[in-house]
Amino acid sequence: MVFRLIRPALFALDSEKAHRLAIESLKWSPLRSRGESASYAGQLPIAVAGIPFPNPVGVAAGFDKDAEVPDALLGLGFGFTEAGSITPRPQAGNPKPRLFRLVEDRAVINRMGFNNGGAEVALEKLSHRAGRPGIVGINIGANKDSADRIADYAEMTRLMTPHATYLAVNISSPNTPGLRALQDEGALTDLLQAVIDARAEHAGTHCPPIFLKVAPDLEPADIDAIARIALDNDLGALIVSNTTIARPALRSRHAAEAGGLSGAPLRQMALQRVRDFRTATGGAMPLIGVGGIANAEHAWERIRAGASLIQLYSAMVYEGPTLGGRIVRGVARLMKRDGFSSIAEAIGSE
């Protein structure tokens, strides 16, 4: 109710300023230290890559770029949150304006360009929450001007491994020129080997699983190759998917803006990619469904298509920060309605 009252004022602001206001507000949230108790623990538990998630609904990377408010997000009912993308060095990102609401389409276009404060800033924040409950993944990226992007991912793995419940390797943003080329078979094999070797330097202390975030704009041969490489390297999960460079029919005046499209228009494409990767992996690789999920029915559809977990971001722009908790409760009702006793039973059951 509060969000509905203030939404017109938020929408009167520039999109990026409104997002900054949301982050600052969450810093003062009374829920900021209640991550475990407020995440509906035990209602919809699901284990993925050896991690016991209290529920399958998480916050996608991009919302909390510098790991400023993970506990506040967990306190809103999310089962997990993913900080980032974080790069080794601070990065200003692309010129503004670079974030656009497509209200008529319930969508967002962004060309942020991995803007973040860099590894040092994120590490300072993450070190302050050491020992606190809650699942916090860390999404790692490469600097735009890096001479060796694979080396950037390896460095970020070394730095973030002690602080991450899981590491998400993001090679699918459309807003860093050439980044998606790392999804090519040879480059991806080299990248993952470098990340796995860097993680091994922490062997005996903490070994978070590695998740790989892929684009929706993939050909069938790309999907098969990525699935095979992910299985060969024993990755923890595939995050399916990032924003799209495709442009379906849109009504907003911002429809022609460059960047990645997310929100409602991405839903069917992202759903199909979950089905595609479910088939390509034979169900042997956990999938995290992202893209266009705005209610419990959408989340349940993605789970039954093959996703073990789901993530939100763009829908919160239109539905508010309590959307995660509402979806958790809705999925619990739908699971009971359809006769399943657990999320694990429902995965891929469509």
N, C-alpha and C positions, 0 to 999 in steps of 0.2 A: 504494500500500500504506500509506504514511504517513497519507494522508488518511482511509482506511478505519479506521485505528486510532484517529484522533483525532475522527472524526465524531460519535460518541456524546457526547463532551465538548462539542463545538461546539453540538450540537443541544440540550444541556442549558441553554445560554445563551439569553438573549433574542436574537431574530434580528438586531436592529440592533447589539447588542454583539458578536455573532459576526462580523458584517460588518466592524466596526471593527477587530477582532482580525486579520482576514484582510488588511486594508490595511496595518496596522502590521507584520505578518509579511513582506509583500511588500517593504516598505521595506528589509528586511535580507536580502532574497534575494540569493544569489551570482550570480543571472542578471540582476540589475538593469541591468547595463551591456552586456549581450550581445544586444541586440535584433536586430540584423541577422543575426548568425551563428546564432542559435538559432531563427529563424523559417522554417526549411526553405526558404531562398531557392532559387529555381530549380526546386523540385519541382512546384509547381502555379501558375506565374505567370499573372496575368491583369491586363490593363490596363483600368481603368475611369476615365472622365472625365480621361484623360490621365495618370493615376497608375499606375505599375507596382507592383502588389501582389505580394509574393512568394508569397502563397497567399491563398485566398479566405475564410479563417476569422478573424473578428474578435471583439473584446469590445464588447458593446453599451453605450450610455450608461447611467448609473445605477450602475455598479459603481465607477468611479473618478471620483466627482463633481467633485473639486477638482484633477484632474490630478496626483495624488500619486505614482502608481506606473506611468506608461505604459511605461517601459523594462523594468520587472520583468515586466509582462504580455507584452511583445514577446519577452522572453527565455524565456517559457514555451512558445513555438511559435506564437503568434498572428501572423497576417500584418499585422494592424493593430489599433488600439484607439481608442475614442472616449471622450473625457473629457466630463463634464458630466452633466446640464444645468447651465450656468453662467449666472447672472443678473447684471445690472449691479451691484446692491447685495447685500450679504450677506442671507441669508434663512434663518430658523430652520426653516421648513417647518411641517407640521401637528403637532398635539399627539401625544405618544407614548402608547401603542404605535401604530405606524403601518406595521409590516412584519411579515408573518405567513407562516410556513412551513405549507403544506398537505401534510404528509408523505405521507398516504395517496393524494393526487392528484399527487404530484411537481410541485407548483405553488407559487406565491408570490402573495400579495396585498399590494400596497403602496399607501399613500396618503401618501407622503413629502412631496409638495408643494414640489418644487424646493429642497430644503434644500441649501445650499452656502455657501461662504465669500465669494462674490462675485468680480467680475472682478479686483479688485486682488490678491487672494490667489492666484488661478489664474495671473495673469500673472507673478507672482514665481516660481512653480514652473516655468512654461513657459519663461521666459527662461533658467533654469539649464540647460535641455537644448538650447539653441540649437546647431545644428550637428551634433547626434547623428543617427545613422541611424534609420530606422523611421517608419512612417506613423501619425500621431496626428491624428485628426479631433477637432474641438471642437464640441460640441453646445450651442447657445445657446438661452436662454429669456428670459422676461420676469418681472419681479417681480410678485408677486400683487397688491400695492397700487399698482401703476403707474397713473398717469392716462393714459398713452399707451403701450400695449404695442408698437405698431409702432415707436415711437421707441426703445424698449428694444432691440428686435432690431437696429435700425440702429446703435445705439451699440455693441452687442456685436460686430457685424460689423467696425466700425472698429477696435475694440480687439484682436480676436482674429485678424484676417486675417494679420498678419505671423507668427503662430505656428502656424497651422493648415495641415495638409496638405489638409484639406477642412473646410468649415463645414456643420454639420447644423442646420437650422432646425426646432426642435421645437415644433409647434403641436398636438400630439396627446396630451399627457398628460391623463388624466382628473381629475387631482388639483389643478389650478388652475382655480377656477370661471371659466367663460366662455372658456377658452383654445381649446377645440376649435371655437369659433365662427369663429376665424381660418381654418378650412378652407373656409368659405363662399366662393363664387366671387369676389364683390367684395372682401371683406376680404383674401383670399389674393393677389389681383392687386396690391392696394396694398402689402401686406407685402413681397412679393417685389421689387417695384420699389424700395422703400426699402432693402432689403438689397443689391440689385444696385448702387444708387447709392452706398451707403456703401462697398462693396467697391471701387468705381471710384476712390475717393479714394487708393487705394494703387496705382493703375495705374502700370506701369513698374517696380514692385519685386516684388510677389508677388500673384498672383491665384488663390487657391484656388477650386476648384469648389464650388458650393452644392448640397447635398443637402437634400431635404425629407422629414421623418419624419411619416408619416400614421397615422391610427388604423385598426384593423380594423373598427370599427363604422360602416361607410359604406354608403350606398345606391348602387345602380348609377349614378344620375344624378350623385352626388358623385364617384364614381370617374372617370367620363367627364370631368367638369369639371376635376378636379385634374390628370388626365393631359394635357388640352389646355393648361392654364395652365403646367404643367411644361415641356411641349414648346415652347410659345410663348416662354418665358423662358430656354430653353436651359440648364435645370438639369443638374447633373452626374449625379444619380441620385435615385431615390425609395427611402426606407427603409420597408419594408413588413413588419411594422407595430409599433406601440406595444402597450401592454397593452389588454385589453378590459374594458368595463363589463358585458358579458354574463355570465351565470352558468349554464353548463351543469351537468349533474348532478355534484355534488361530494360526497365522503365526509367531508372533514375537519370538525372542530368549528369551524374558522375560516371556513367557507364563506360565512357571512353577513356577513363583515366588508366594509365599504365600501372602495373603491379599485379599482385596476387589477389584473386577473388575468393572470398570465403562467405559463409552464411548459407541461407536457404538455397540459392542457385547451385551450390556445390553438392547438395545432399545426395542426389541420385548418382552422380559420378563417384563420389566417395564410397557410397554403399556398394556400387558395382565393383570398385577396386577391392573392397574387403572380400567380396565373393571370389574375385579373381585370385587374390593371394591365398585364400582358403583352399581353392582348388590346386594352385601351383605348389603349395607346401604340403598338400595332403592332410591338412589339419594338424601337422606336427609342429607348427610354429605359432605361438600366441600372437594375436593381432590386437592392436589398439585402434578403435575406430574413431576418426575425427572428421568433421566437415558437415555442417548443416544440421547438426543435432540441436533441437530447440525444445524438446519435450520428452516425456517418458516414453511415448509411443515410438519416437524416432530412436531413442536409445535402445529400446527393446528390439526394434527391427534390426539394428546394427549387431546386437548380441546374437540374435537368432541367425543372422547371416554369417557369423563366425568370429565376431570380436569378443575378446575376453574382458576388455576394458573399453571405456569411451572417454573422450575429452571434449570440453566445451571452451569457447572463447567468444566468437562473434555473437552468439545468441544472448550472451549476458549484456551486450550493448543494448538490446531491445527488451530483455526480460528482467534484468537486474541481477545483483550478486547472489540472491538467495535461490536462483534457478537450480543450482546443483542439488540442494537439499530436497527441493520439490521433485526433481527427477528421480532421486533415490527412492523416495516414498512411492512415487508412481510406478517405478519398475518393480518394487516389492509387491504391489497390488497386481500388476500384470503377470508376474511370475506365479503368484498364487492362482490367478484366474485360469492360466493355461496349464496348471497341474504340475509345475516343476517345483522341486524341493530345494534347488540351489541354482545359482547362476551357471555353475559348471555344467549342469545337465542341459541347460538351454543353449549353450554356445553351438552355433552351426546347425541348429535343429529345424531351420525353416524347410 
